Amino acid sequence: MDSLIDPALRVANGELTTVREAMRELNRLIEALDRGDLDKVVLTQRNRMRAVVVSLERFAELEDRAAA
């Protein structure tokens, strides 16, 4: 699966959070995504990027773009 990760992926430090921290701060992270304060939240586990959380609006945009 790691071979699917684009090495040019751009992630700001403020967009990185551990899975554990995200579980504690989920409401705050969702609100920040909804307000547009964050474009994405990249979840890390054992010092590796594991998943990305985006707002529903952003997800719909990505779905539309992928379908085109």
C-alpha positions in Angstrom: 0.0 0.0 0.0 2.9 2.4 0.7 3.7 2.3 -3.1 0.4 4.2 -3.7 1.6 7.2 -1.6 2.8 10.0 -3.8 6.2 11.2 -2.5 5.2 14.7 -3.6 2.3 14.8 -1.2 2.3 18.2 0.5 1.3 18.2 4.2 1.7 21.1 6.5 2.7 20.4 10.1 -0.6 21.8 11.3 -2.4 19.1 9.3 -0.6 16.2 11.0 -2.0 14.5 14.0 -1.7 11.1 15.6 -4.6 8.8 15.6 -4.7 9.0 19.4 -4.8 12.8 19.4 -7.4 12.8 16.6 -9.7 10.6 18.8 -9.4 13.1 21.7 -9.9 16.2 19.4 -12.3 14.9 16.8 -14.9 17.5 17.4 -12.4 20.3 17.1 -10.9 18.8 13.9 -14.3 18.4 12.3 -15.2 22.0 13.1 -11.8 23.2 11.7 -12.5 21.3 8.5 -16.0 22.7 8.2 -14.8 26.3 8.8 -12.1 25.8 6.2 -9.3 26.4 8.7 -7.9 23.0 7.6 -8.0 21.5 4.1 -7.3 18.0 5.5 -6.1 16.2 8.6 -3.4 13.6 8.0 -3.5 10.9 10.6 -0.2 9.3 11.7 0.4 6.1 13.5 3.9 4.9 14.5 5.4 7.9 12.8 3.8 7.0 9.4 1.0 8.8 7.5 -1.9 6.4 7.6 -5.1 8.2 6.5 -6.5 11.5 5.5 -9.7 13.1 6.8 -11.5 15.7 4.7 -14.8 17.6 5.0 -17.8 16.1 3.3 -17.8 19.0 0.9 -14.2 18.4 -0.1 -14.9 14.7 -0.4 -17.8 15.4 -2.8 -15.5 17.6 -4.9 -12.9 14.9 -5.1 -15.6 12.3 -6.1 -16.9 14.6 -8.8 -13.3 15.2 -10.2 -12.6 11.5 -10.2 -15.8 10.7 -12.1 -15.0 13.3 -14.8 
